[in-house]
Amino acid sequence: MPSIYYLKSRFQNVLRPLLRFLVRAGVTANQVTLIAMLGSIAYGLCLWLAPAQALTWLLLPLFLFLRMALNAIDGMLAREFGQQSILGGILNEVGDVVSDATLYLPFAALSPHPTLVTLVVLLAVLTEFVGVLGPSLGATRRYDGPMGKSDRAFWYGAFALLVGLQPAAAAYVDWLFGLTGLLMLLTVFNRARAILKEGRHV
């Protein structure tokens, strides 16, 4: 199933020249992971406290892009510079879930049905939970689409930009979250099916 995630290797190649500079500066993978998570919490709070501020929505796509860059960098630092650790694995998975929740829950402030937004954010957590089940069940970590982490960042970031430029677009927030929620259910199904298929060949 198509997903923006499959562009990750090209994105990493663009970022790779930064790695040696970061290593020489003493930056570690875990530090990058924590910066991404804490930054997401701070930005999410800004959105929640000031949902009527167009600038915060306008800048969300830029922040989401920065977060994706940091997520790619922490993984490359861990793999390519011998910084992999159990703590790093925990921080990476927890950081993704916490960041998603804090950045996307503020959309509820735009919705006449905030419970829908909350349920869809919980579905986002479920997609990552199912994906991370793979290694414990004899399969790989699953990143199948069509609505994985990168896809959510793209669509919610695009909608935030639209809201920042044209606040009346906020009236369509329930349509966006309803559609992405359905695609997340399909994502959960695709990841579970892939894990089952892999497991049978182990």
N, CA, C and O of each residue as an XYZ file, in Angstrom:
808
protein
N       0.849     -1.187      0.000
C       0.000      0.000      0.000
C       0.891      1.246      0.000
O       1.811      1.327      0.814
N       0.650      2.216     -0.883
C       1.515      3.403     -0.967
C       1.597      4.164      0.359
O       0.621      4.256      1.103
N       2.775      4.700      0.630
C       2.980      5.503      1.838
C       4.175      6.418      1.619
O       5.146      6.038      0.964
N       4.099      7.617      2.167
C       5.218      8.560      2.090
C       6.452      7.977      2.773
O       7.575      8.385      2.477
N       6.250      7.024      3.684
C       7.371      6.402      4.403
C       8.417      5.855      3.442
O       9.607      5.863      3.755
N       7.987      5.379      2.275
C       8.917      4.744      1.343
C       9.854      5.741      0.667
O      10.740      5.339     -0.087
N       9.671      7.035      0.928
C      10.619      8.047      0.467
C      11.712      8.301      1.503
O      12.590      9.139      1.297
N      11.653      7.577      2.610
C      12.546      7.839      3.740
C      14.019      7.744      3.357
O      14.819      8.573      3.790
N      14.388      6.752      2.556
C      15.804      6.570      2.224
C      16.353      7.777      1.475
O      17.495      8.177      1.703
N      15.555      8.363      0.585
C      16.000      9.557     -0.140
C      16.141     10.744      0.815
O      17.078     11.536      0.708
N      15.211     10.849      1.732
C      15.251     11.923      2.723
C      16.502     11.787      3.583
O      17.156     12.782      3.896
N      16.835     10.559      3.963
C      18.020     10.310      4.775
C      19.290     10.699      4.031
O      20.220     11.240      4.628
N      19.333     10.426      2.738
C      20.522     10.775      1.952
C      20.759     12.285      1.944
O      21.901     12.742      1.948
N      19.674     13.047      1.934
C      19.795     14.507      1.974
C      20.363     14.954      3.319
O      21.144     15.903      3.386
N      19.966     14.264      4.389
C      20.370     14.664      5.741
C      21.738     14.121      6.147
O      22.338     14.613      7.103
N      22.234     13.116      5.435
C      23.448     12.421      5.869
C      24.663     13.332      6.072
O      25.431     13.096      7.004
N      24.870     14.352      5.249
C      26.039     15.230      5.490
C      26.052     15.884      6.872
O      27.109     16.295      7.350
N      24.881     15.983      7.520
C      24.822     16.601      8.845
C      25.354     15.683      9.950
O      25.743     16.154     11.019
N      25.371     14.380      9.687
C      25.639     13.426     10.760
C      27.014     13.608     11.398
O      27.127     13.673     12.622
N      28.061     13.690     10.572
C      29.409     13.800     11.145
C      29.576     15.091     11.940
O      30.273     15.117     12.954
N      28.942     16.149     11.480
C      28.981     17.410     12.231
C      28.338     17.220     13.608
O      28.873     17.684     14.615
N      27.190     16.537     13.646
C      26.501     16.307     14.916
C      27.325     15.421     15.842
O      27.395     15.663     17.047
N      27.945     14.396     15.272
C      28.777     13.498     16.083
C      29.968     14.252     16.661
O      30.293     14.097     17.838
N      30.619     15.069     15.834
C      31.757     15.862     16.331
C      31.320     16.838     17.418
O      32.098     17.172     18.312
N      30.072     17.291     17.335
C      29.554     18.219     18.344
C      29.094     17.498     19.608
O      28.680     18.138     20.575
N      29.168     16.164     19.604
C      28.792     15.395     20.786
C      27.314     15.123     20.915
O      26.848     14.726     21.983
N      26.560     15.331     19.837
C      25.115     15.087     19.866
C      24.851     13.589     19.734
O      25.444     12.925     18.884
N      23.966     13.058     20.567
C      23.646     11.635     20.526
C      22.240     11.407     19.971
O      21.411     12.316     19.933
N      21.999     10.175     19.546
C      20.685      9.815     19.007
C      19.585     10.054     20.035
O      18.525     10.582     19.699
N      19.831      9.668     21.279
C      18.805      9.830     22.313
C      18.496     11.301     22.581
O      17.350     11.657     22.858
N      19.513     12.152     22.499
C      19.282     13.590     22.682
C      18.381     14.133     21.573
O      17.482     14.934     21.833
N      18.624     13.696     20.346
C      17.801     14.141     19.225
C      16.357     13.671     19.402
O      15.416     14.421     19.141
N      16.194     12.434     19.844
C      14.844     11.901     20.077
C      14.101     12.719     21.126
O      12.926     13.042     20.953
N      14.785     13.048     22.204
C      14.159     13.834     23.275
C      13.832     15.248     22.816
O      12.787     15.795     23.169
N      14.724     15.838     22.032
C      14.455     17.186     21.516
C      13.204     17.182     20.647
O      12.370     18.082     20.749
N      13.072     16.160     19.784
C      11.894     16.063     18.915
C      10.619     15.915     19.736
O       9.605     16.541     19.428
N      10.667     15.080     20.788
C       9.476     14.854     21.602
C       9.112     16.089     22.419
O       7.950     16.495     22.442
N      10.093     16.686     23.088
C       9.812     17.862     23.915
C       9.375     19.050     23.059
O       8.508     19.827     23.459
N       9.976     19.185     21.892
C       9.558     20.248     20.981
C       8.124     20.054     20.516
O       7.371     21.020     20.390
N       7.745     18.804     20.259
C       6.374     18.510     19.837
C       5.373     18.824     20.946
O       4.296     19.360     20.687
N       5.737     18.488     22.177
C       4.859     18.793     23.314
C       4.671     20.306     23.434
O       3.554     20.789     23.621
N       5.773     21.044     23.325
C       5.698     22.506     23.445
C       4.849     23.099     22.321
O       4.029     23.984     22.563
N       5.043     22.617     21.099
C       4.279     23.170     19.979
C       2.810     22.799     20.095
O       1.929     23.609     19.806
N       2.552     21.563     20.524
C       1.170     21.143     20.728
C       0.454     22.003     21.751
O      -0.719     22.334     21.574
N       1.147     22.366     22.819
C       0.555     23.246     23.831
C       0.243     24.622     23.259
O      -0.783     25.219     23.587
N       1.135     25.127     22.395
C       0.881     26.429     21.751
C      -0.383     26.367     20.900
O      -1.192     27.295     20.920
N      -0.554     25.281     20.158
C      -1.748     25.120     19.330
C      -2.998     25.041     20.195
O      -4.027     25.636     19.875
N      -2.898     24.302     21.291
C      -4.068     24.095     22.160
C      -4.476     25.390     22.856
O      -5.663     25.682     22.995
N      -3.484     26.163     23.291
C      -3.775     27.381     24.049
C      -4.189     28.546     23.157
O      -4.850     29.481     23.609
N      -3.791     28.482     21.878
C      -4.123     29.597     20.975
C      -4.615     29.072     19.625
O      -3.985     29.319     18.597
N      -5.744     28.345     19.625
C      -6.227     27.755     18.361
C      -6.696     28.786     17.344
O      -6.839     28.472     16.163
N      -6.936     30.009     17.793
C      -7.395     31.046     16.867
C      -6.236     31.797     16.204
O      -6.465     32.642     15.339
N      -5.001     31.501     16.599
C      -3.837     32.174     16.031
C      -3.440     31.519     14.711
O      -2.979     30.378     14.696
N      -3.616     32.224     13.626
C      -3.323     31.654     12.309
C      -1.855     31.259     12.163
O      -1.541     30.276     11.491
N      -0.958     32.016     12.785
C       0.470     31.762     12.612
C       0.871     30.381     13.127
O       1.701     29.706     12.518
N       0.279     29.959     14.258
C       0.651     28.654     14.800
C       0.264     27.524     13.844
O       0.982     26.529     13.735
N      -0.867     27.675     13.153
C      -1.274     26.667     12.165
C      -0.412     26.767     10.914
O      -0.043     25.747     10.331
N      -0.090     27.979     10.502
C       0.748     28.162      9.316
C       2.121     27.518      9.475
O       2.677     26.979      8.518
N       2.664     27.578     10.688
C       4.007     27.055     10.924
C       4.025     25.567     11.261
O       5.094     24.960     11.321
N       2.850     24.974     11.480
C       2.828     23.552     11.836
C       3.462     22.671     10.760
O       4.230     21.775     11.111
N       3.180     22.877      9.450
C       3.836     22.024      8.447
C       5.365     22.086      8.535
O       6.044     21.070      8.385
N       5.898     23.284      8.779
C       7.346     23.430      8.922
C       7.848     22.655     10.132
O       8.881     21.988     10.066
N       7.109     22.747     11.243
C       7.524     22.015     12.437
C       7.453     20.510     12.199
O       8.345     19.776     12.626
N       6.402     20.039     11.520
C       6.266     18.611     11.242
C       7.406     18.121     10.352
O       7.900     17.007     10.523
N       7.821     18.960      9.403
C       8.959     18.604      8.558
C      10.235     18.508      9.396
O      11.031     17.586      9.220
N      10.425     19.466     10.306
C      11.587     19.436     11.196
C      11.555     18.199     12.072
O      12.586     17.564     12.292
N      10.384     17.856     12.572
C      10.261     16.658     13.407
C      10.628     15.403     12.615
O      11.318     14.527     13.136
N      10.172     15.306     11.359
C      10.526     14.145     10.538
C      12.039     14.087     10.306
O      12.633     13.009     10.303
N      12.653     15.256     10.112
C      14.107     15.296      9.929
C      14.817     14.797     11.186
O      15.762     14.014     11.097
N      14.367     15.246     12.349
C      14.977     14.801     13.606
C      14.781     13.307     13.813
O      15.682     12.622     14.297
N      13.604     12.797     13.447
C      13.350     11.366     13.572
C      14.272     10.553     12.674
O      14.745      9.482     13.054
N      14.522     11.077     11.477
C      15.439     10.383     10.571
C      16.874     10.446     11.094
O      17.616      9.467     11.019
N      17.250     11.603     11.620
C      18.622     11.796     12.114
C      18.907     10.899     13.304
O      19.986     10.310     13.380
N      17.956     10.777     14.250
C      18.241      9.949     15.424
C      18.443      8.489     15.020
O      19.293      7.798     15.581
N      17.661      8.023     14.046
C      17.828      6.646     13.585
C      19.164      6.424     12.898
O      19.804      5.392     13.103
N      19.593      7.383     12.083
C      20.881      7.248     11.391
C      22.053      7.318     12.374
O      23.029      6.579     12.245
N      21.944      8.212     13.354
C      23.002      8.275     14.374
C      23.113      6.951     15.114
O      24.213      6.470     15.386
N      21.961      6.365     15.439
C      21.961      5.107     16.185
C      22.573      3.982     15.357
O      23.423      3.238     15.848
N      22.145      3.859     14.107
C      22.593      2.727     13.280
C      24.018      2.898     12.758
O      24.804      1.952     12.762
N      24.344      4.109     12.309
C      25.608      4.302     11.595
C      26.772      4.700     12.492
O      27.923      4.680     12.056
N      26.486      5.062     13.741
C      27.552      5.483     14.642
C      27.524      4.706     15.961
O      28.004      5.187     16.987
N      26.961      3.513     15.917
C      27.013      2.605     17.068
C      26.324      3.115     18.312
O      26.783      2.859     19.425
N      25.221      3.837     18.141
C      24.522      4.393     19.299
C      23.208      3.662     19.607
O      22.398      4.155     20.392
N      22.996      2.507     19.004
C      21.762      1.768     19.263
C      21.739      1.257     20.697
O      22.755      0.792     21.215
N      20.581      1.344     21.330
C      20.431      0.878     22.706
C      18.975      0.559     22.979
O      18.087      0.993     22.245
N      18.734     -0.195     24.027
C      17.359     -0.516     24.415
C      16.625      0.764     24.814
O      15.463      0.961     24.458
N      17.319      1.631     25.560
C      16.713      2.910     25.948
C      16.339      3.717     24.715
O      15.265      4.316     24.662
N      17.222      3.734     23.724
C      16.934      4.468     22.504
C      15.706      3.936     21.789
O      14.900      4.708     21.270
N      15.563      2.613     21.761
C      14.391      2.005     21.136
C      13.106      2.406     21.842
O      12.092      2.687     21.202
N      13.159      2.431     23.177
C      11.983      2.831     23.955
C      11.651      4.293     23.690
O      10.501      4.641     23.419
N      12.669      5.145     23.770
C      12.448      6.586     23.549
C      11.895      6.855     22.151
O      11.040      7.723     21.976
N      12.378      6.119     21.167
C      11.944      6.334     19.791
C      10.459      6.043     19.619
O       9.728      6.842     19.033
N      10.014      4.893     20.132
C       8.610      4.506     19.974
C       7.689      5.380     20.826
O       6.644      5.833     20.357
N       8.084      5.614     22.086
C       7.271      6.458     22.964
C       7.230      7.889     22.439
O       6.183      8.536     22.457
N       8.371      8.374     21.973
C       8.435      9.734     21.462
C       7.508      9.950     20.277
O       6.863     10.993     20.168
N       7.441      8.957     19.381
C       6.550      9.079     18.220
C       5.092      9.185     18.637
O       4.352     10.024     18.124
N       4.684      8.339     19.562
C       3.283      8.322     19.997
C       2.931      9.613     20.741
O       1.887     10.216     20.490
N       3.798     10.027     21.645
C       3.551     11.249     22.418
C       3.516     12.469     21.493
O       2.660     13.341     21.640
N       4.446     12.524     20.546
C       4.500     13.654     19.625
C       3.247     13.724     18.765
O       2.666     14.796     18.598
N       2.825     12.579     18.215
C       1.596     12.553     17.419
C       0.406     13.064     18.223
O      -0.361     13.906     17.756
N       0.266     12.546     19.431
C      -0.890     12.905     20.253
C      -0.909     14.395     20.566
O      -1.947     15.045     20.446
N       0.245     14.938     20.969
C       0.258     16.343     21.388
C       0.133     17.310     20.207
O      -0.343     18.434     20.375
N       0.556     16.879     19.014
C       0.450     17.762     17.852
C      -0.909     17.699     17.171
O      -1.330     18.672     16.545
N      -1.603     16.566     17.282
C      -2.865     16.410     16.555
C      -4.112     16.578     17.416
O      -5.181     16.884     16.886
N      -4.005     16.388     18.720
C      -5.169     16.624     19.585
C      -5.674     18.067     19.523
O      -6.880     18.284     19.634
N      -4.789     19.072     19.347
C      -5.299     20.447     19.253
C      -6.276     20.690     18.104
O      -7.007     21.681     18.124
N      -6.303     19.806     17.102
C      -7.294     19.952     16.038
C      -8.711     19.837     16.596
O      -9.667     20.305     15.977
N      -8.842     19.213     17.766
C     -10.151     19.083     18.405
C     -10.745     20.452     18.725
O     -11.965     20.610     18.774
N      -9.875     21.445     18.943
C     -10.351     22.804     19.243
C     -11.037     23.433     18.035
O     -11.781     24.403     18.179
N     -10.791     22.887     16.849
C     -11.420     23.405     15.635
C     -12.715     22.667     15.296
O     -13.490     23.110     14.449
N     -12.935     21.544     15.966
C     -14.020     20.645     15.574
C     -15.269     20.813     16.434
O     -15.170     21.023     17.643
N     -16.457     20.720     15.806
C     -17.689     20.697     16.595
C     -17.897     19.338     17.276
O     -18.769     19.190     18.133
N     -17.093     18.360     16.886
C     -17.161     17.014     17.470
C     -15.756     16.592     17.915
O     -15.143     15.724     17.294
N     -15.246     17.208     18.992
C     -13.865     16.921     19.412
C     -13.611     15.461     19.755
O     -12.473     14.997     19.692
N     -14.674     14.728     20.122
C     -14.495     13.311     20.428
C     -13.995     12.547     19.205
O     -13.215     11.604     19.336
N     -14.443     12.952     18.013
C     -13.987     12.301     16.780
C     -12.484     12.461     16.626
O     -11.784     11.494     16.323
N     -11.984     13.667     16.830
C     -10.549     13.906     16.719
C      -9.792     13.053     17.734
O      -8.761     12.465     17.407
N     -10.300     12.986     18.955
C      -9.650     12.193     20.001
C      -9.597     10.715     19.615
O      -8.573     10.059     19.805
N     -10.696     10.193     19.075
C     -10.733      8.785     18.665
C      -9.744      8.508     17.545
O      -9.096      7.462     17.524
N      -9.629      9.442     16.619
C      -8.697      9.248     15.506
C      -7.246      9.298     15.998
O      -6.400      8.548     15.510
N      -6.959     10.167     16.950
C      -5.623     10.206     17.537
C      -5.318      8.880     18.237
O      -4.191      8.388     18.172
N      -6.309      8.306     18.899
C      -6.124      6.986     19.517
C      -5.886      5.914     18.456
O      -5.119      4.977     18.676
N      -6.545      6.053     17.311
C      -6.294      5.128     16.203
C      -4.853      5.254     15.707
O      -4.227      4.261     15.335
N      -4.336      6.480     15.705
C      -2.937      6.688     15.318
C      -2.008      5.925     16.264
O      -1.030      5.314     15.832
N      -2.325      5.970     17.552
C      -1.546      5.210     18.534
C      -1.639      3.716     18.228
O      -0.644      2.998     18.322
N      -2.828      3.253     17.864
C      -3.026      1.830     17.570
C      -2.200      1.398     16.355
O      -1.643      0.301     16.342
N      -2.120      2.261     15.332
C      -1.322      1.880     14.162
C       0.134      1.649     14.548
O       0.767      0.713     14.058
N       0.669      2.501     15.427
C       2.064      2.337     15.838
C       2.226      1.129     16.758
O       3.245      0.440     16.711
N       1.222      0.874     17.591
C       1.277     -0.300     18.475
C       1.322     -1.584     17.662
O       2.124     -2.475     17.944
N       0.466     -1.681     16.655
C       0.458     -2.876     15.814
C       1.775     -2.993     15.051
O       2.321     -4.087     14.916
N       2.286     -1.863     14.552
C       3.553     -1.900     13.832
C       4.698     -2.419     14.673
O       5.531     -3.186     14.192
N       4.743     -1.998     15.941
C       5.856     -2.391     16.805
C       5.692     -3.815     17.349
O       6.631     -4.372     17.919
N       4.512     -4.401     17.178
C       4.311     -5.788     17.590
C       5.138     -6.765     16.768
O       5.474     -7.853     17.237
N       5.467     -6.373     15.535
C       6.149     -7.282     14.629
C       7.324     -8.036     15.218
O       7.313     -9.267     15.213
N       8.352     -7.339     15.733
C       9.522     -8.048     16.255
C       9.215     -9.024     17.384
O       9.887    -10.048     17.508
N       8.223     -8.732     18.202
C       7.898     -9.643     19.311
C       7.143    -10.880     18.832
O       6.986    -11.848     19.577
N       6.676    -10.841     17.580
C       5.914    -11.965     17.032
C       6.653    -12.638     15.869
O       6.049    -13.343     15.061
N       7.947    -12.413     15.800
C       8.752    -13.072     14.783
C       8.710    -12.417     13.428
O       9.026    -13.059     12.426
N       8.328    -11.153     13.366
C       8.280    -10.418     12.098
C       9.084     -9.130     12.249
O       9.691     -8.890     13.293
N       9.087     -8.307     11.211
C       9.801     -7.035     11.277
C       8.883     -5.933     11.781
O       7.662     -6.092     11.813
N       9.487     -4.805     12.177
C       8.706     -3.612     12.512
C       7.984     -3.173     11.252
O       8.609     -2.963     10.213
N       6.659     -3.034     11.343
C       5.872     -2.745     10.157
C       5.589     -1.248     10.012
O       5.231     -0.569     10.974
N       5.758     -0.756      8.788
C       5.497      0.650      8.486
C       4.489      0.798      7.349
O       4.429      1.846      6.706
N       3.706     -0.235      7.102
C       2.756     -0.228      5.995
C       1.778      0.946      6.094
O       1.423      1.396      7.183
N       1.352      1.428      4.914
C       0.357      2.497      4.831
C      -1.034      1.931      4.744
O      -1.262      0.750      5.007
N      -1.961      2.787      4.373
C      -1.781      4.078      3.706
C      -1.744      5.291      4.634
O      -1.644      6.416      4.145
N      -1.822      5.105      5.967
C      -1.882      6.269      6.851
C      -0.956      6.057      8.044
O      -1.387      6.001      9.196
N       0.338      5.940      7.723
C       1.349      5.839      8.766
C       1.760      7.208      9.272
O       1.120      8.214      8.965
N       2.828      7.240     10.048
C       3.273      8.486     10.690
C       3.564      9.594      9.680
O       3.110     10.725      9.854
N       4.312      9.282      8.633
C       4.672     10.293      7.639
C       3.457     10.792      6.872
O       3.355     11.975      6.547
N       2.526      9.863      6.582
C       1.308     10.244      5.865
C       0.448     11.177      6.708
O      -0.103     12.154      6.200
N       0.336     10.873      7.995
C      -0.430     11.744      8.894
C       0.187     13.132      8.940
O      -0.521     14.138      8.887
N       1.513     13.181      9.039
C       2.193     14.478      9.092
C       1.900     15.288      7.828
O       1.681     16.497      7.901
N       1.897     14.628      6.679
C       1.648     15.332      5.422
C       0.234     15.898      5.383
O       0.055     17.087      5.119
N      -0.774     15.064      5.643
C      -2.165     15.498      5.494
C      -2.579     16.495      6.569
O      -3.260     17.477      6.272
N      -2.175     16.256      7.816
C      -2.544     17.198      8.872
C      -1.762     18.502      8.735
O      -2.276     19.577      9.043
N      -0.521     18.400      8.272
C       0.254     19.610      8.033
C      -0.342     20.444      6.905
O      -0.420     21.669      7.003
N      -0.764     19.772      5.828
C      -1.383     20.479      4.701
C      -2.682     21.162      5.140
O      -2.971     22.286      4.729
N      -3.461     20.469      5.979
C      -4.714     21.048      6.440
C      -4.454     22.236      7.372
O      -5.168     23.237      7.324
N      -3.426     22.118      8.221
C      -3.076     23.231      9.113
C      -2.672     24.455      8.301
O      -3.036     25.578      8.648
N      -1.923     24.242      7.224
C      -1.542     25.353      6.349
C      -2.777     26.013      5.741
O      -2.862     27.237      5.645
N      -3.737     25.174      5.330
C      -4.971     25.693      4.756
C      -5.754     26.515      5.783
O      -6.286     27.579      5.469
N      -5.814     26.003      7.013
C      -6.521     26.725      8.083
C      -5.828     28.056      8.381
O      -6.488     29.067      8.618
N      -4.485     28.045      8.367
C      -3.757     29.278      8.622
C      -3.999     30.331      7.556
O      -4.068     31.526      7.843
N      -4.129     29.862      6.308
C      -4.358     30.789      5.199
C      -5.820     31.198      5.077
O      -6.134     32.332      4.715
N      -6.709     30.255      5.385
C      -8.142     30.493      5.251
C      -8.870     29.849      6.436
O      -9.288     28.694      6.348
N      -9.026     30.585      7.543
C      -9.617     30.016      8.765
C     -10.952     29.314      8.557
O     -11.283     28.404      9.317
N     -11.729     29.706      7.551
C     -13.020     29.065      7.313
C     -12.868     27.586      6.955
O     -13.818     26.813      7.074
N     -11.664     27.198      6.515
C     -11.421     25.791      6.158
C     -11.528     24.873      7.371
O     -11.697     23.664      7.219
N     -11.430     25.439      8.580
C     -11.556     24.628      9.796
C     -12.883     23.889      9.856
O     -13.000     22.893     10.570
N     -13.884     24.356      9.119
C     -15.195     23.699      9.105
C     -15.111     22.279      8.555
O     -16.018     21.475      8.768
N     -14.029     21.969      7.850
C     -13.884     20.644      7.237
C     -13.017     19.693      8.059
O     -12.657     18.616      7.584
N     -12.680     20.084      9.285
C     -11.782     19.263     10.096
C     -12.354     17.873     10.365
O     -11.605     16.897     10.376
N     -13.672     17.763     10.582
C     -14.267     16.449     10.846
C     -14.184     15.542      9.622
O     -14.000     14.332      9.751
N     -14.321     16.132      8.434
C     -14.175     15.335      7.217
C     -12.770     14.771      7.109
O     -12.580     13.606      6.760
N     -11.778     15.617      7.413
C     -10.384     15.170      7.347
C     -10.130     14.043      8.331
O      -9.561     13.014      7.966
N     -10.550     14.230      9.584
C     -10.255     13.222     10.590
C     -11.091     11.962     10.385
O     -10.639     10.861     10.699
N     -12.306     12.116      9.860
C     -13.103     10.938      9.552
C     -12.453     10.091      8.475
O     -12.377      8.869      8.600
N     -11.976     10.747      7.401
C     -11.336     10.019      6.305
C     -10.016      9.394      6.745
O      -9.754      8.225      6.459
N      -9.186     10.167      7.440
C      -7.902      9.604      7.872
C      -8.102      8.499      8.906
O      -7.304      7.565      8.984
N      -9.175      8.607      9.706
C      -9.477      7.544     10.654
C      -9.778      6.236      9.942
O      -9.304      5.181     10.363
N     -10.556      6.288      8.872
C     -10.853      5.085      8.090
C      -9.579      4.512      7.468
O      -9.385      3.297      7.433
N      -8.716      5.403      6.979
C      -7.456      4.935      6.391
C      -6.523      4.344      7.452
O      -5.716      3.464      7.154
N      -6.639      4.834      8.692
C      -5.844      4.240      9.771
C      -6.334      2.830     10.108
O      -5.533      1.946     10.416
N      -7.651      2.626     10.049
C      -8.170      1.270     10.255
C      -7.604      0.329      9.190
O      -7.235     -0.807      9.491
N      -7.537      0.806      7.947
C      -6.954     -0.001      6.875
C      -5.469     -0.225      7.134
O      -4.946     -1.302      6.846
N      -4.793      0.770      7.669
C      -3.376      0.645      7.995
C      -3.153     -0.422      9.061
O      -2.236     -1.236      8.950
N      -3.995     -0.414     10.095
C      -3.908     -1.436     11.141
C      -4.080     -2.826     10.531
O      -3.332     -3.751     10.848
N      -5.075     -2.961      9.654
C      -5.327     -4.240      8.994
C      -4.120     -4.666      8.162
O      -3.699     -5.821      8.226
N      -3.563     -3.743      7.387
C      -2.423     -4.075      6.530
C      -1.207     -4.492      7.346
O      -0.495     -5.426      6.977
N      -0.971     -3.798      8.457
C       0.188     -4.145      9.291
C      -0.003     -5.491      9.977
O       0.926     -6.295     10.058
N      -1.211     -5.728     10.467
C      -1.485     -7.017     11.116
C      -1.367     -8.161     10.109
O      -0.808     -9.213     10.419
N      -1.893     -7.950      8.909
C      -1.822     -8.982      7.876
C      -0.369     -9.274      7.490
O       0.007    -10.430      7.303
N       0.445     -8.216      7.373
C       1.851     -8.404      7.018
C       2.597     -9.171      8.109
O       3.445    -10.012      7.809
N       2.283     -8.883      9.373
C       2.918     -9.604     10.482
C       2.543    -11.083     10.436
O       3.396    -11.951     10.620
N       1.269    -11.363     10.191
C       0.825    -12.757     10.097
C       1.510    -13.477      8.940
O       1.921    -14.630      9.073
N       1.630    -12.796      7.813
C       2.256    -13.398      6.652
C       3.734    -13.688      6.913
O       4.229    -14.758      6.558
N       4.440    -12.740      7.532
C       5.836    -12.947      7.863
C       6.009    -14.074      8.862
O       6.912    -14.902      8.745
N       5.112    -14.089      9.862
C       5.203    -15.087     10.910
C       5.085    -16.508     10.395
O       5.709    -17.419     10.940
N       4.289    -16.711      9.350
C       4.106    -18.053      8.803
C       5.344    -18.568      8.103
O       5.491    -19.774      7.909
N       6.259    -17.645      7.712
C       7.448    -18.052      6.975
C       8.691    -18.117      7.856
O       9.801    -18.343      7.374
N       8.485    -17.913      9.161
C       9.630    -17.967     10.086
C       9.852    -19.406     10.533
O      10.765    -19.676     11.313
